[in-house]
Amino acid sequence: MAYFKHILGLATLLWCMVLTASARDFVLVIDAGHGGNDTGAIGKTSKEKNINLSVALKLGKLIESQCNDVKVIYTRKTDVFVNLNRRAEIANEAKADLFISIHTNALANNRTARGASTWTLGLARSDANLEVAKRENAVILYEDDYKTHYAGFDPNSAESYIIFEFMQDQFMSQSVHFASQIQQQFKSNSKRVDSGVHQAGFLVLRDTSMPSVLVELGFISTPAEEQYLNSAEGSSSMAKSIFNAFLAYKTEQQAREQNAANTPVVTDDSEEVKPMADVKPTQAQQATKPAAKEPEKPATKQPEKPATKEQAKPAAASTAPSDAPVFKIQFLLSTTKLKDNDKRLKGLSPVDYYVENNTYKYTYGASTDYNAVRSKLKGVTAKFKDAFIIAFKQDKKVNVNEAINEFKRNKNK
């Protein structure tokens, strides 16, 4: 058995060395929840903050020792208190590729439950999910002037969580996919009860500008789970499961980038169109941009054919300011410009496109009404599963979360 573990370790190390050749700047932020005077949930013999930190440090050590191409950044490495908004700032300032927040769950009134779960940002669809978010967000009550820092957000008020109905951006599908990979590893590697992937309004995820997840390792309120998570074997196993999921996710991302880098730029209409994905150009791509094949075009293109009945309908947000953000659904990438009736558009019409990094990026459903665009997203993802919402202001692409906040402010005027 020891021999096979040794071989597996060498194989993992060699694989990470191979990946190093294609990507040397992957940045991972590991966030150990709570800390300092914020203990988190309290069990019979331990505190959540210590479990979180133990698993976070073990996860980071695994990655640092086995993957030379990954820069690991911790929001805390000791027992200190860190504001929730500062945790997101650390990730954004580092231009992180991935954010993992590690927590431990609990139930009140001596209730017990088993299972590990992974969460992404969104509106809680059940009271139980809302309670998890309330407990994790209550950390802001330890902060000075939290009402100013979080724009009046009350972690104990259900009404405050309505804002998370709007919190969906281009990283949602990646976050959910990574969360699913973590759950698969918890089940297969750590032999834990799989409590699934969920969404809820976590402030620590709200302001991150990259795929982000929050892990609940288990229930500190359940004696057997508390004992497991405090054991060297248990914490190491949970860290290893997250590590395995991280390797799988990172491998997929780098393979996608490599495929994009190797795709020739041609003008033939038979050129294969890549499915929509949030592909980040490599440094090599940015440094060796081929000359444009056509005269430079504005950031967006309006269809030249006559307006359809759908276009003729008055926009729901027709009273929006003239400089209001315009929301669109991005659904397809192509290295060549497609005709309006191209079968690869799968019947979506009217469509727009914008050009970025010598790639035509196709969009659908432009409107200043975020709700109207969001309502169309489900229909588009039925045809293009990786479609997501983006935003423009005056023909310039902008941060979608900032645009959603502006939409809400305009709507409330």
Sequence and secondary structure as in RCSB ss.txt:
>XXXX:A:sequence
MAYFKHILGLATLLWCMVLTASARDFVLVIDAGHGGNDTGAIGKTSKEKNINLSVALKLGKLIESQCNDVKVIYT
RKTDVFVNLNRRAEIANEAKADLFISIHTNALANNRTARGASTWTLGLARSDANLEVAKRENAVILYEDDYKTHY
AGFDPNSAESYIIFEFMQDQFMSQSVHFASQIQQQFKSNSKRVDSGVHQAGFLVLRDTSMPSVLVELGFISTPAE
EQYLNSAEGSSSMAKSIFNAFLAYKTEQQAREQNAANTPVVTDDSEEVKPMADVKPTQAQQATKPAAKEPEKPAT
KQPEKPATKEQAKPAAASTAPSDAPVFKIQFLLSTTKLKDNDKRLKGLSPVDYYVENNTYKYTYGASTDYNAVRS
KLKGVTAKFKDAFIIAFKQDKKVNVNEAINEFKRNKNK
>XXXX:A:secstr
 HHHHHHHHHHHHHHHHHHHTT S EEEEEEE  BTTB  SB SS BHHHHHHHHHHHHHHHHHHH TTEEEEES
 SSS    HHHHHHHHHHTT SEEEEEEEE  STT     EEEEEES   SHHHHHHHHHHHGGGGGSTTHHHHT
TT  TT GGGGGGGGS   TTHHHHHHHHHHHHHHHHHTS   EEEEEEE  HHHHT SS EEEEEEEETTSHHH
HHHHHSHHHHHHHHHHHHHHHHHHHHHHHHHHHHHHH      TT   EE       HHHHHT    SS    S 
    S   HHHHS  TTTTS TT  EEEEEEEEESS   TT GGGTT  SEEEEEETTEEEEEEEEES HHHHHH
HHHHHHTTSTT EEEEEETTEEE HHHHHHHHHHHHH 
